[in-house]
Amino acid sequence: MNSSQSYSDFERKLLKLAYTERGTHSADKLLVRDLVEKNSLIFEGVWVNKAVSRLHDNGFIKGPPTVDGALDQALVLTGDGLAEAERLIELDRPTSFAEKLRSIPRAEWIAFAALVVSAIALLKG
């Protein structure tokens, strides 16, 4: 067990993988088992059942959980599931330095400029 991975990390990874892999499988062939094995996801025993149930309860996957076991569950994302996966992928995307600079509010830039002007005035005077 990878101690740095929590259940919520596992659930997020499962949803994002279902999103990224959906084009490579027919809708009923994208199984949890395939995602877990292909991507070497490490999890505790109850995590798969819990994740499939929660994804279904949140309306992110179609169809009820299978009775054969969560590893044999086909992951067919709903519109809400697609939107949530896209949101998670965007949140995990690294931001560039330029994006970080653009995210600083205008008021902060004005305050910084005033600080610079004050510092220059103190040094000259």
Sequence and secondary structure as in RCSB ss.txt:
>XXXX:A:sequence
MNSSQSYSDFERKLLKLAYTERGTHSADKLLVRDLVEKNSLIFEGVWVNKAVSRLHDNGFIKGPPTVDGALDQAL
VLTGDGLAEAERLIELDRPTSFAEKLRSIPRAEWIAFAALVVSAIALLKG
>XXXX:A:secstr
  TT  HHHHHHHHHHHHHHHGGGS TTT BHHHHHHHTT    TTHHHHHHHHHHHTT BSS   SS GGG B 
 B HHHHHHHHHHHHHHS   HHHHHHTS HHHHHHHHHHHHHHHHHHH 
